[in-house]
Amino acid sequence: MSYIGLYVAGIALFSVLTLAGYPGSGILALCLMMGISGILRFRYLFTCTEERIITQVGLIARDTSEMRLRHIRTINVRQGIIERILGIGTVVFSSVADGEGAVIFKEIGDPQGVKER
C-alpha cells in the first residue's frame, strides 16, 4: 500500500496514452510503474529476534542497523493522515546509549501493532 502513488500514476499514464491513441505505450508505462513498485518493495528487510532488532535497506548495497532489545528505551510510531488511511507507518526504536542511535522500520503495515508486540 505504501506504493499506491506509483500504481495510480501507472493507471493514469495508461489511460492518457491509450486515449491519445498509443495503447502500446500505455501498456509499457503501466508495466514500468508496476515493475518499479515491485522492485522497491524488496529494498527494506526488517527482522526481530529474541535478542535484537535489525533493519537492512538497499537493493544492491545494504545499510544495516541493529539494536539489542535490552537497549531500547522508547518506541515511537509516525503516521501521516494518508498513512493512517492506508494502515502503514514508521516505527522508530530509540536507545539512550550514545553508541546506538535509532533503528527505523519504514512503511510497515500495522505499525501500532508492531510497537505493542
Buried (B, 14 or more C-beta within 10 A) or exposed (E): EBBEEBBEBBBEBBEEBBEEEEEEBBEBBBEBBBEBBEEBEEBBEBEBEEEBBBBBBEEEEEEEBBBEEEBBEEBEBEBEEEBEEBBBBBBBBBBEEEEBEBBBBBBBEEBEEBBEE
